[in-house]
Amino acid sequence: MTNSMYEACIQACLKCAVACDTCAASCLREDDVKMMARCIQTDMDCADTCRTAAALMARDSEFAKAFCKVCAQVCRACGEECKKHEADHCQRCAEACMACADECERMAA
C-alpha cells in the first residue's frame, strides 16, 4: 500500500492523538482528578497508540495493518471512557476516538 492510501487514517490518528493529549491535560486540571484517572490513562494510551499507528503507516511498515487493528480497539475503549464524562474536552475526544477507530478498522480490513 502506498503512503497516499494511508492518508485518511494517518490524519485521523494524528487528530485523535491531539484530542487525547488535550483531554488528558484538561482532566488533570479538573477539581476531582482522581475521578478522572481512568479517562487520563486511556487518553495517554490512545494518544501513544495513535502516534505509533501513524508512524507505521507513514513508512509503509509491514506491521501497519495489524497495528491499526489494535489501534481501533484502543480508540474504542478510550472513546467509551470519555463518553462517560460531560466535559466538552471529553466529548470531543470521544468523537475523535470513534472516528479514528472507524478509519483504523477500514485500514486493517
GIQUINOR-V281358 format. One line per field, one symbol per residue. ss: DSSP state (H for helix, E for strand, - for the rest). phi: phi as a letter, one per 30 degrees, with the letter a starting at -180 (. if undefined). psi: psi as a letter, one per 20 degrees, with the letter a starting at -180 (. if undefined). A space follows every 10 residues. Layout:
# GIQUINOR-V281358
ss: ???
phi: ???
psi: ???
This chain:
# GIQUINOR-V281358
ss: --HHHHHHHH HHHHHHHHHH HHHHHHHH-- --HHHHHHHH HHHHHHHHHH HHHHHHHH-- ---HHHHHHH HHHHHHHHHH HHH----HHH HHHHHHHHHH HHHHHHHH-
phi: .dedddedde ddddddeddd ddddddddcd dcdedceddd ddedddeddd ddedddddch ddcedddddd eddddddded ddddcdeedd dddedddddd edddddddd
psi: prhhhigggg gggggggggg ggggghhiiq gmhhhjghgg ghgggggggg gggggghhjl qiiggghhgg gggggggggg ghhiqiqghg ghggghghgg ggghhghi.
